[in-house]
Amino acid sequence: MPGMKWKMVVDSLRGRRRRLPCSLWFLLLFAAGGLLLFIHQQDLSEMVLQQGPGMKLRSSPRQSRETLSTQDRDRGKSDGYQGQTEGVLSSLIPPMQFPHFEESKQTATPGSREQSKQTSSPVSPEQDMTVVHVSKRQRKLLKTSPRIHHAADGNSSLSSSTDSSSASLSLASGFFTPDKWKKLADVQIARRQLMKEMCAKYKSSISRTITAHHVRNLFVEDKYKLLYCQVPKAGCSNWKRTLIVLAGLAPNAQSIKHDTAHGGRYLRELNTFDRKGIMHRLETYTKFMFVREPLERMVSAYRDKLENPNDYYHNLFGKPIISKYRANPSPEALNTGNGVTFKEFVQYLLDVHRPVGMDIHWDQTNQLCNPCLIDYNFIGKFENMEEESNFLLRLAGAPPNVTLPSFKDRNPADKRTSTDITQKYFSQVSALERQRMYDFYYTDYLMFNYTKPFKDLY
């Protein structure tokens, strides 16, 4: 009996010794897991500290500028933001004008960058020509994408990536240095990318079906396969003259009168083709437009059509504007429509119940050209017209002697509408009216990257 008890004790001890290594193994595994978790948390903390203020580990699709610039992180600070923390992402294009409430956000949004910009030295409205930056990926696309070349007979061909660089250099000779050529190409990449972002953000719900109405302002030049969207008061007359010359219908632009350029005899509008012809040209032709600072363009239209003699516009627009917005109009003013003041013109534009409809000369550019439906290959700016128009003509393969004219054939004695002249006219209206006019053209300011024209705007 004692022997049996002793045997049971011995067996019990042996069992405990067998279970002891299992317990130790479990404890070791648990400790190792805790150590790995601790190390991972430490790494995350270091990453967050390295990000710096205003940064996120991930950016949302809406943060368009930050998303565009993530591929340039190794490049360091953007030239336009030297005073910011080194970890802050550089922007592909200069900051846009976003509503005031976005400026209070702490993240690296375009609004916060606008707030930083306002404390720095002022820049011109055409700022993206001097501080544009393009990512390595986009530069690679520019170098490898086939370039459209047009033969003398008008047939277009696509060159391979092998000869695109040499073609660019040959086209640039006599007009641009290779660096200037590349800079202008980079600007176009930036503008087109910005347009896609703005359309995705503000126009994502619109119908994607293109109708004849959407292409009513596009003019066709078949020989060099060009589609030009006319934007009045942004070099429109001279571009029509140039297209007529390219079509071989006139020896030079100087010989084409204003009424001839706009008469419709030489240039055909895209909406006059059948649907197959419209879609074929939209898919294969080079589509381009030139834009202008919105309020400056609006002042230019007022001066040309309502301030200066113009029987057609005074009768069609002047009479109803004076009748509705002038307190005690004279019989002569009501009869002729002459003498519409700038303040009356602003009141007309801001009135949701206008006595007469809109006109192409002061309608929003995005409404004229529908850039969210039509993928434009080239977006030029009036502020840099000579250089960018020559760049486009060389891209299209136009003869070297064909350049865009710069003469002003309507009211030649008047000075061209400038920033100073625009500010002079807007000094005649209240601060609220200035704000509302900015809001009226707000989408154009966003899409085409123009800065606020007045400091008191929000």
Salt bridges, closest charged atoms under 4 A:
GLU66 OE2 - ARG113 NH2 3.88
ASP72 OD2 - ARG75 NH1 2.52
ASP74 OD2 - LYS136 NZ 2.66
ASP79 OD2 - HIS133 NE2 3.90
GLU103 OE1 - HIS100 ND1 3.64
GLU103 OE2 - LYS452 NZ 3.63
GLU114 OE1 - LYS117 NZ 3.42
GLU126 OE2 - ARG191 NH2 2.64
GLU126 OE1 - LYS381 NZ 3.49
ASP128 OD2 - ARG191 NE 3.15
ASP128 OD2 - LYS381 NZ 3.91
ASP186 OD2 - ARG139 NE 3.71
ASP186 OD2 - LYS182 NZ 3.23
GLU197 OE1 - ARG65 NH1 3.82
ASP222 OD1 - ARG281 NE 3.25
ASP259 OD1 - HIS258 ND1 3.58
GLU296 OE2 - ARG292 NE 3.28
ASP304 OD2 - LYS233 NZ 3.08
ASP304 OD2 - LYS305 NZ 3.29
ASP304 OD1 - ARG410 NE 3.26
GLU344 OE2 - ARG326 NE 2.78
ASP351 OD2 - LYS324 NZ 2.69
ASP359 OD2 - HIS361 ND1 2.71
ASP375 OD1 - ARG192 NH2 3.18
GLU387 OE2 - LYS180 NZ 3.37
GLU388 OE1 - ARG191 NH1 2.76
ASP409 OD2 - ARG241 NH2 2.23
GLU433 OE1 - LYS343 NZ 2.88
ASP456 OD2 - ARG434 NH2 2.94
